[in-house]
Amino acid sequence: MWWNFTLDLSFRAKRSGAWNLRHFLKTFTEIASSLRSSQ
């Protein structure tokens, strides 16, 4: 499920450190955009 994937990304971003946050936000935005366009 996509929310498990998002939680996993969030967990990994926290573990990897703040420097990874920008990449995480970019990925999350892309996921949200694809979800919105697929509806």
Beta strands, then each sheet from edge to edge (+ up, - down):
end
